[in-house]
């Protein structure tokens, strides 16, 4: 349906009430697989180093495949890509415990972990792309801006909640059943819910009509500064998540209470999700570029408190404040991505951002763990501050990028009347 044919119905009238629960659960395999692989490999082999490498291999796989999956979706639609991808991911997850328990060589375990990452469907990115298309194509113009803001807020909150619930589910299944149970659970969720998400009627949103090729911008449009600065900032947010969880775990281990680490990390996630949803209430005149600066500043200041704190109570307060900064920052980044995606490249941009965050989280977790063991807990707790400061730095760079863009648009507008005075044969 074209924009001109849009009516005044709400977004949920087009998605249906079951869409959001299905899309949320479809995110969990992606949130569980990195931690699940790490937990199982360490348990089965006793090697923390090998566990870190295999979990990082999952992250690398998502980065390798992310842009390719996004491009395929933009060209052929979500249903044709996600159904086989979800089935392949489920099969690879189910096979992974057998590979490890069979005493396979390290390179084979790393290859299996890489395959899990490559086949990860990235439902979060697909959901954002799908909803952006519905809002742009179906909703009436007077509803779009408000609905877009609320939708991006919900999607970021859903991401936060999934990344909090995922590790908790991994811990519960591993403790109550066996270390392989989280991998098996992720395989079942991928088979059932990713397939259901792929087959949902909304998967046709944004797809080209009939067999005609989708109209998409050239790939070089993805390499422009307005998009690249978002990728870099999202990578820094992933660094923040990975380094915070690992340094917090190391700190709580030094306090002889390592089991409380996931609970404290969950406090940050809860606050982050609540503030992410609240971002939808901010007035439209509060520009996204300034929201980025404000909330990244809050994140950086709170993370400095985390770095300098030497007590459990101080760390707890800092984590709560960190959640107030990171949630709205994620909402802002993905909202900007929705507005800056080149024509027909929404799925590609969203998967690139999701892949960047997953890779950064995996690598930062491995690096932070190594720093904690070789240098000390204090040094490890500095890394989240470095990541938060990078988010703020990229916010400053974004201001320069937007300023240059506005200057270019103003120059083009100023030259347009002059061009119109030229004879027709002289116009370029």
Secondary structure by P-SEA (a helix, b strand, c coil): cccccccccccccccccaaaaaaaaaacccccaaaaaaaaaaaacccaaaaaaaaaaaaaaaaaaaaaaaaaaacccccccaaaaaaaaaaaaaaaaaaaaacccaaaaaaaaaaaaaaccaaaaaaaaaaaaaaaccccccccaaaaaaaaaaaaaaaaaaaaaaaaaaaaaaaacccaaaaaaaaaaaacaaaaaaacccccccccccccccccccccccccaaaaaaaaaaaaaaaaaaaaaaaaaaaaaaaccccaaaaaaaaaaaaaaaaaaacccccccccaaaaaaaaaaaaaaaaaaaaacccaaaaaaaaaaaaacaaaaaaaaaaaaaaaccccaaaaaaaaaaaaaaaaaaaaaaaaaaaaacccaaaaaaaaaaaaaaaaaaaaaaaaaaaaaaaaaaaaaaaaaaaaaccccccc
